[in-house]
Amino acid sequence: MTDEPVPQTPTPPPSPPPSGVVSPDRSIMIALSYLWLLAFIPLFFEKRDTDVQWHAKHGLVLFGAEFFGSMALGIVGLLSGGLGCLLMPLAGFGVLVLHVVCISKGLQGERFLIPNLSEYADKL
């Protein structure tokens, strides 16, 4: 019986570093992500925190949808007379509630997905 060397299996490469770093200002940046145009602050200044980046992109997409939605609602209000006076405050209250929900979920480490809008945030 001969003693042949046993081939050694190569050691696996080290695991890649985590995809993002947790920002020390994480809570503030997540809250800013859902405050309309202030979402640009975490988008530009927290490049290394992937979770903050997701919330910032999601907040910008939400802002865009609100902007175009309010424009459409304004046009409908002009064309219909008094209907716009009734719909604008209700829509504004709904938007405010949506922002509060998004901020509170973000601060808890969760993501609030809005159908058809969150898909665009992932594409940015």
C-alpha positions as CSV (number, residue, x, y, z in Angstrom):
1,M,0.0,0.0,0.0
2,T,1.4,3.3,-1.0
3,D,0.8,6.5,0.8
4,E,-0.5,8.9,-1.9
5,P,-1.0,12.5,-0.8
6,V,-4.7,13.3,-0.4
7,P,-5.6,16.3,-2.5
8,Q,-6.6,19.1,-0.3
9,T,-9.8,21.0,-1.1
10,P,-9.2,24.7,-1.7
11,T,-10.3,26.9,1.1
12,P,-13.4,28.9,0.2
13,P,-12.9,32.6,-0.4
14,P,-13.8,34.9,2.5
15,S,-17.4,36.1,2.5
16,P,-18.0,39.5,1.0
17,P,-18.4,42.4,3.4
18,P,-22.0,43.4,4.2
19,S,-23.7,45.3,1.4
20,G,-24.3,48.4,3.6
21,V,-23.0,50.1,6.7
22,V,-25.4,51.2,9.4
23,S,-25.5,54.9,9.5
24,P,-25.2,56.6,12.9
25,D,-28.0,59.0,11.8
26,R,-30.2,56.2,10.5
27,S,-33.4,57.3,12.3
28,I,-33.2,60.9,11.2
29,M,-32.3,59.9,7.6
30,I,-35.2,57.4,7.4
31,A,-37.6,60.1,8.6
32,L,-36.2,62.6,6.1
33,S,-36.7,60.0,3.4
34,Y,-40.5,60.5,3.6
35,L,-40.6,64.2,3.9
36,W,-41.1,65.1,0.2
37,L,-38.0,66.8,-1.3
38,L,-35.9,66.3,1.8
39,A,-35.5,62.7,0.6
40,F,-32.6,64.0,-1.5
41,I,-30.6,64.5,1.7
42,P,-30.3,60.8,2.7
43,L,-30.1,59.8,-1.0
44,F,-26.9,61.9,-1.5
45,F,-25.3,61.7,2.0
46,E,-25.9,58.1,3.1
47,K,-24.6,56.2,0.1
48,R,-23.2,53.3,2.2
49,D,-26.4,52.5,4.1
50,T,-28.5,50.4,1.7
51,D,-31.6,50.5,3.9
52,V,-31.6,54.3,4.1
53,Q,-31.0,54.4,0.3
54,W,-34.1,52.2,-0.2
55,H,-36.2,54.4,2.0
56,A,-34.9,57.6,0.2
57,K,-35.7,56.2,-3.2
58,H,-39.1,55.0,-2.0
59,G,-39.8,58.4,-0.6
60,L,-38.9,60.1,-3.9
61,V,-41.1,57.8,-5.9
62,L,-43.9,58.5,-3.4
63,F,-43.4,62.2,-3.7
64,G,-43.6,61.9,-7.5
65,A,-46.8,60.0,-7.3
66,E,-48.3,62.5,-4.9
67,F,-47.2,65.4,-7.1
68,F,-48.8,64.0,-10.3
69,G,-51.9,62.8,-8.3
70,S,-52.5,66.2,-6.9
71,M,-52.1,67.8,-10.3
72,A,-54.7,65.3,-11.7
73,L,-57.0,65.9,-8.7
74,G,-56.7,69.7,-9.2
75,I,-57.7,69.4,-12.9
76,V,-60.6,67.2,-11.9
77,G,-61.6,69.7,-9.3
78,L,-61.5,72.6,-11.8
79,L,-63.6,70.7,-14.3
80,S,-66.1,69.5,-11.7
81,G,-66.7,72.6,-9.7
82,G,-67.0,71.9,-6.0
83,L,-65.9,68.3,-6.0
84,G,-62.2,69.3,-5.9
85,C,-62.8,71.3,-2.7
86,L,-64.0,68.1,-1.0
87,L,-61.4,65.7,-2.4
88,M,-58.2,67.8,-1.8
89,P,-58.4,67.8,2.0
90,L,-59.3,64.1,2.0
91,A,-56.4,63.2,-0.3
92,G,-54.0,65.4,1.8
93,F,-55.0,63.6,5.0
94,G,-54.5,60.2,3.3
95,V,-51.1,61.2,2.1
96,L,-50.1,62.4,5.6
97,V,-51.3,59.1,7.1
98,L,-49.3,57.2,4.5
99,H,-46.1,59.2,5.3
100,V,-46.6,58.6,9.1
101,V,-47.0,54.8,8.4
102,C,-43.9,54.7,6.2
103,I,-41.8,56.6,8.7
104,S,-42.9,54.4,11.7
105,K,-42.3,51.2,9.7
106,G,-38.9,52.4,8.6
107,L,-37.9,53.3,12.2
108,Q,-38.9,49.8,13.2
109,G,-36.6,48.3,10.6
110,E,-39.4,47.3,8.3
111,R,-40.4,48.3,4.8
112,F,-43.9,49.4,3.9
113,L,-44.5,48.3,0.3
114,I,-47.1,50.3,-1.7
115,P,-48.5,48.3,-4.6
116,N,-47.3,49.5,-8.0
117,L,-45.1,52.3,-6.5
118,S,-42.5,50.3,-4.6
119,E,-41.5,48.5,-7.9
120,Y,-40.3,51.8,-9.2
121,A,-38.2,52.5,-6.1
122,D,-36.3,49.2,-6.7
123,K,-35.5,50.2,-10.3
124,L,-33.9,53.5,-9.3
